[in-house]
Amino acid sequence: MEELGRLCGHTSHQTAELLNRLVATGSLAFWRQGGELGEVTWALAGQRPQAPGVVRELLR
């Protein structure tokens, strides 16, 4: 979450709020943070979720 927030220019809290708003508006089906490295995973509305490794690679 920290890395995603840094890339977006937000704090972790702001990033979580943004992701929650995207879920509320229907842009994302869901998001979650977990795993031993705190990976953030999400699924666009109408798509199946990606594996955490895919998200991690997108952040590099």
A tleap script that builds the chain and sets N, CA, C and O, in Angstrom:
source leaprc.protein.ff14SB
mol = sequence {
  NMET GLU GLU LEU GLY ARG LEU CYS GLY HIE
  THR SER HIE GLN THR ALA GLU LEU LEU ASN
  ARG LEU VAL ALA THR GLY SER LEU ALA PHE
  TRP ARG GLN GLY GLY GLU LEU GLY GLU VAL
  THR TRP ALA LEU ALA GLY GLN ARG PRO GLN
  ALA PRO GLY VAL VAL ARG GLU LEU LEU CARG
}
set mol.1.N position { 0.833 -1.191 0.000 }
set mol.1.CA position { 0.000 0.000 0.000 }
set mol.1.C position { 0.873 1.247 0.000 }
set mol.1.O position { 0.543 2.243 -0.644 }
set mol.2.N position { 1.987 1.190 0.724 }
set mol.2.CA position { 2.859 2.360 0.786 }
set mol.2.C position { 3.427 2.693 -0.587 }
set mol.2.O position { 3.493 3.859 -0.975 }
set mol.3.N position { 3.838 1.652 -1.325 }
set mol.3.CA position { 4.413 1.860 -2.652 }
set mol.3.C position { 3.364 2.410 -3.618 }
set mol.3.O position { 3.651 3.326 -4.389 }
set mol.4.N position { 2.170 1.866 -3.581 }
set mol.4.CA position { 1.095 2.354 -4.442 }
set mol.4.C position { 0.775 3.805 -4.118 }
set mol.4.O position { 0.617 4.626 -5.022 }
set mol.5.N position { 0.681 4.121 -2.844 }
set mol.5.CA position { 0.441 5.503 -2.443 }
set mol.5.C position { 1.539 6.441 -2.900 }
set mol.5.O position { 1.266 7.542 -3.377 }
set mol.6.N position { 2.782 6.005 -2.754 }
set mol.6.CA position { 3.919 6.830 -3.174 }
set mol.6.C position { 3.863 7.103 -4.681 }
set mol.6.O position { 4.092 8.228 -5.124 }
set mol.7.N position { 3.560 6.066 -5.457 }
set mol.7.CA position { 3.481 6.232 -6.911 }
set mol.7.C position { 2.359 7.180 -7.318 }
set mol.7.O position { 2.458 7.869 -8.334 }
set mol.8.N position { 1.297 7.213 -6.525 }
set mol.8.CA position { 0.155 8.082 -6.814 }
set mol.8.C position { 0.280 9.459 -6.168 }
set mol.8.O position { -0.522 10.352 -6.440 }
set mol.9.N position { 1.287 9.628 -5.312 }
set mol.9.CA position { 1.456 10.902 -4.618 }
set mol.9.C position { 0.480 11.062 -3.467 }
set mol.9.O position { 0.097 12.178 -3.114 }
set mol.10.N position { 0.081 9.939 -2.883 }
set mol.10.CA position { -0.884 9.949 -1.783 }
set mol.10.C position { -0.294 9.226 -0.577 }
set mol.10.O position { 0.678 8.480 -0.695 }
set mol.11.N position { -0.896 9.461 0.573 }
set mol.11.CA position { -0.578 8.640 1.739 }
set mol.11.C position { -1.315 7.315 1.587 }
set mol.11.O position { -2.195 7.185 0.736 }
set mol.12.N position { -0.961 6.341 2.401 }
set mol.12.CA position { -1.654 5.051 2.360 }
set mol.12.C position { -3.138 5.229 2.665 }
set mol.12.O position { -3.987 4.580 2.055 }
set mol.13.N position { -3.439 6.103 3.602 }
set mol.13.CA position { -4.837 6.360 3.965 }
set mol.13.C position { -5.608 6.961 2.793 }
set mol.13.O position { -6.736 6.551 2.518 }
set mol.14.N position { -5.012 7.923 2.106 }
set mol.14.CA position { -5.659 8.540 0.948 }
set mol.14.C position { -5.867 7.519 -0.169 }
set mol.14.O position { -6.895 7.528 -0.846 }
set mol.15.N position { -4.888 6.646 -0.353 }
set mol.15.CA position { -5.004 5.619 -1.387 }
set mol.15.C position { -6.147 4.671 -1.067 }
set mol.15.O position { -6.917 4.309 -1.957 }
set mol.16.N position { -6.268 4.262 0.197 }
set mol.16.CA position { -7.372 3.389 0.599 }
set mol.16.C position { -8.712 4.081 0.370 }
set mol.16.O position { -9.658 3.447 -0.099 }
set mol.17.N position { -8.809 5.365 0.692 }
set mol.17.CA position { -10.049 6.113 0.460 }
set mol.17.C position { -10.386 6.169 -1.020 }
set mol.17.O position { -11.546 6.011 -1.402 }
set mol.18.N position { -9.371 6.393 -1.860 }
set mol.18.CA position { -9.584 6.427 -3.305 }
set mol.18.C position { -10.089 5.081 -3.810 }
set mol.18.O position { -11.047 5.028 -4.582 }
set mol.19.N position { -9.456 4.002 -3.383 }
set mol.19.CA position { -9.889 2.671 -3.810 }
set mol.19.C position { -11.314 2.390 -3.341 }
set mol.19.O position { -12.095 1.788 -4.077 }
set mol.20.N position { -11.661 2.813 -2.135 }
set mol.20.CA position { -13.032 2.646 -1.644 }
set mol.20.C position { -14.026 3.415 -2.505 }
set mol.20.O position { -15.118 2.923 -2.786 }
set mol.21.N position { -13.650 4.621 -2.923 }
set mol.21.CA position { -14.535 5.406 -3.789 }
set mol.21.C position { -14.715 4.752 -5.151 }
set mol.21.O position { -15.804 4.787 -5.724 }
set mol.22.N position { -13.643 4.154 -5.668 }
set mol.22.CA position { -13.740 3.459 -6.957 }
set mol.22.C position { -14.669 2.252 -6.857 }
set mol.22.O position { -15.389 1.944 -7.807 }
set mol.23.N position { -14.658 1.568 -5.712 }
set mol.23.CA position { -15.601 0.468 -5.502 }
set mol.23.C position { -17.019 1.023 -5.402 }
set mol.23.O position { -17.943 0.477 -6.006 }
set mol.24.N position { -17.196 2.096 -4.652 }
set mol.24.CA position { -18.530 2.682 -4.453 }
set mol.24.C position { -19.151 3.168 -5.764 }
set mol.24.O position { -20.367 3.101 -5.939 }
set mol.25.N position { -18.322 3.653 -6.674 }
set mol.25.CA position { -18.841 4.144 -7.950 }
set mol.25.C position { -18.965 3.050 -9.000 }
set mol.25.O position { -19.473 3.295 -10.095 }
set mol.26.N position { -18.503 1.839 -8.675 }
set mol.26.CA position { -18.631 0.721 -9.603 }
set mol.26.C position { -17.482 0.555 -10.572 }
set mol.26.O position { -17.549 -0.307 -11.449 }
set mol.27.N position { -16.430 1.348 -10.449 }
set mol.27.CA position { -15.272 1.194 -11.330 }
set mol.27.C position { -14.469 -0.056 -10.984 }
set mol.27.O position { -13.963 -0.748 -11.867 }
set mol.28.N position { -14.359 -0.335 -9.683 }
set mol.28.CA position { -13.708 -1.546 -9.213 }
set mol.28.C position { -14.758 -2.460 -8.605 }
set mol.28.O position { -15.704 -1.999 -7.967 }
set mol.29.N position { -14.582 -3.763 -8.806 }
set mol.29.CA position { -15.470 -4.729 -8.162 }
set mol.29.C position { -15.116 -4.833 -6.682 }
set mol.29.O position { -16.001 -4.904 -5.829 }
set mol.30.N position { -13.821 -4.841 -6.383 }
set mol.30.CA position { -13.336 -4.902 -5.007 }
set mol.30.C position { -11.862 -4.563 -4.997 }
set mol.30.O position { -11.215 -4.499 -6.043 }
set mol.31.N position { -11.337 -4.346 -3.801 }
set mol.31.CA position { -9.891 -4.252 -3.584 }
set mol.31.C position { -9.611 -4.808 -2.208 }
set mol.31.O position { -10.488 -4.835 -1.345 }
set mol.32.N position { -8.377 -5.254 -2.009 }
set mol.32.CA position { -7.974 -5.746 -0.690 }
set mol.32.C position { -6.463 -5.626 -0.561 }
set mol.32.O position { -5.725 -5.589 -1.545 }
set mol.33.N position { -6.040 -5.569 0.682 }
set mol.33.CA position { -4.616 -5.536 0.993 }
set mol.33.C position { -4.320 -6.764 1.833 }
set mol.33.O position { -5.052 -7.056 2.779 }
set mol.34.N position { -3.269 -7.480 1.507 }
set mol.34.CA position { -2.949 -8.673 2.275 }
set mol.34.C position { -1.630 -9.265 1.843 }
set mol.34.O position { -0.851 -8.642 1.121 }
set mol.35.N position { -1.395 -10.475 2.295 }
set mol.35.CA position { -0.142 -11.148 1.993 }
set mol.35.C position { 0.964 -10.664 2.900 }
set mol.35.O position { 0.817 -9.677 3.620 }
set mol.36.N position { 2.056 -11.366 2.853 }
set mol.36.CA position { 3.158 -11.018 3.749 }
set mol.36.C position { 3.823 -9.697 3.391 }
set mol.36.O position { 4.458 -9.077 4.244 }
set mol.37.N position { 3.690 -9.255 2.141 }
set mol.37.CA position { 4.279 -7.978 1.732 }
set mol.37.C position { 3.251 -6.858 1.679 }
set mol.37.O position { 3.572 -5.739 1.279 }
set mol.38.N position { 2.004 -7.153 2.082 }
set mol.38.CA position { 0.964 -6.133 2.054 }
set mol.38.C position { 0.528 -5.761 0.650 }
set mol.38.O position { 0.198 -4.607 0.378 }
set mol.39.N position { 0.527 -6.762 -0.257 }
set mol.39.CA position { 0.137 -6.488 -1.633 }
set mol.39.C position { -1.294 -5.969 -1.704 }
set mol.39.O position { -2.162 -6.369 -0.928 }
set mol.40.N position { -1.512 -5.073 -2.650 }
set mol.40.CA position { -2.849 -4.569 -2.916 }
set mol.40.C position { -3.335 -5.256 -4.184 }
set mol.40.O position { -2.663 -5.218 -5.215 }
set mol.41.N position { -4.500 -5.881 -4.106 }
set mol.41.CA position { -5.107 -6.504 -5.278 }
set mol.41.C position { -6.478 -5.885 -5.492 }
set mol.41.O position { -7.127 -5.434 -4.548 }
set mol.42.N position { -6.902 -5.870 -6.732 }
set mol.42.CA position { -8.220 -5.347 -7.055 }
set mol.42.C position { -8.701 -6.003 -8.323 }
set mol.42.O position { -7.925 -6.636 -9.040 }
set mol.43.N position { -9.982 -5.852 -8.603 }
set mol.43.CA position { -10.568 -6.319 -9.854 }
set mol.43.C position { -11.445 -5.202 -10.407 }
set mol.43.O position { -12.255 -4.609 -9.694 }
set mol.44.N position { -11.262 -4.935 -11.686 }
set mol.44.CA position { -12.142 -3.979 -12.346 }
set mol.44.C position { -13.541 -4.574 -12.388 }
set mol.44.O position { -13.700 -5.794 -12.434 }
set mol.45.N position { -14.524 -3.742 -12.371 }
set mol.45.CA position { -15.900 -4.223 -12.446 }
set mol.45.C position { -16.058 -5.069 -13.709 }
set mol.45.O position { -15.698 -4.630 -14.801 }
set mol.46.N position { -16.590 -6.266 -13.560 }
set mol.46.CA position { -16.800 -7.154 -14.699 }
set mol.46.C position { -15.607 -8.005 -15.070 }
set mol.46.O position { -15.681 -8.757 -16.042 }
set mol.47.N position { -14.504 -7.919 -14.335 }
set mol.47.CA position { -13.332 -8.743 -14.620 }
set mol.47.C position { -13.013 -9.621 -13.433 }
set mol.47.O position { -13.389 -9.315 -12.301 }
set mol.48.N position { -12.321 -10.707 -13.693 }
set mol.48.CA position { -11.905 -11.567 -12.592 }
set mol.48.C position { -10.633 -11.022 -11.974 }
set mol.48.O position { -9.850 -10.357 -12.653 }
set mol.49.N position { -10.415 -11.296 -10.683 }
set mol.49.CA position { -9.241 -10.747 -9.988 }
set mol.49.C position { -7.928 -11.287 -10.535 }
set mol.49.O position { -7.857 -12.410 -11.032 }
set mol.50.N position { -6.896 -10.465 -10.434 }
set mol.50.CA position { -5.552 -10.846 -10.830 }
set mol.50.C position { -4.802 -11.395 -9.620 }
set mol.50.O position { -5.125 -11.064 -8.479 }
set mol.51.N position { -3.821 -12.218 -9.870 }
set mol.51.CA position { -2.973 -12.734 -8.801 }
set mol.51.C position { -2.138 -11.593 -8.236 }
set mol.51.O position { -1.766 -10.683 -8.977 }
set mol.52.N position { -1.829 -11.624 -6.913 }
set mol.52.CA position { -1.040 -10.550 -6.316 }
set mol.52.C position { 0.276 -10.291 -7.037 }
set mol.52.O position { 0.719 -9.144 -7.095 }
set mol.53.N position { 0.908 -11.308 -7.583 }
set mol.53.CA position { 2.165 -11.120 -8.287 }
set mol.53.C position { 2.023 -10.227 -9.495 }
set mol.53.O position { 2.949 -9.494 -9.841 }
set mol.54.N position { 0.873 -10.281 -10.143 }
set mol.54.CA position { 0.628 -9.432 -11.328 }
set mol.54.C position { 0.603 -7.973 -10.901 }
set mol.54.O position { 1.206 -7.125 -11.558 }
set mol.55.N position { -0.082 -7.677 -9.817 }
set mol.55.CA position { -0.154 -6.300 -9.318 }
set mol.55.C position { 1.231 -5.830 -8.912 }
set mol.55.O position { 1.615 -4.701 -9.218 }
set mol.56.N position { 1.987 -6.681 -8.225 }
set mol.56.CA position { 3.328 -6.313 -7.790 }
set mol.56.C position { 4.188 -5.967 -9.000 }
set mol.56.O position { 4.954 -5.005 -8.949 }
set mol.57.N position { 4.078 -6.731 -10.091 }
set mol.57.CA position { 4.871 -6.446 -11.287 }
set mol.57.C position { 4.466 -5.121 -11.912 }
set mol.57.O position { 5.314 -4.414 -12.456 }
set mol.58.N position { 3.192 -4.771 -11.846 }
set mol.58.CA position { 2.739 -3.496 -12.403 }
set mol.58.C position { 3.320 -2.311 -11.653 }
set mol.58.O position { 3.485 -1.235 -12.228 }
set mol.59.N position { 3.635 -2.495 -10.369 }
set mol.59.CA position { 4.154 -1.411 -9.550 }
set mol.59.C position { 5.649 -1.208 -9.733 }
set mol.59.O position { 6.189 -0.215 -9.244 }
set mol.60.N position { 6.321 -2.094 -10.407 }
set mol.60.CA position { 7.780 -1.951 -10.589 }
set mol.60.C position { 8.106 -0.993 -11.682 }
set mol.60.O position { 9.280 -0.757 -11.966 }
savepdb mol mol.pdb
quit
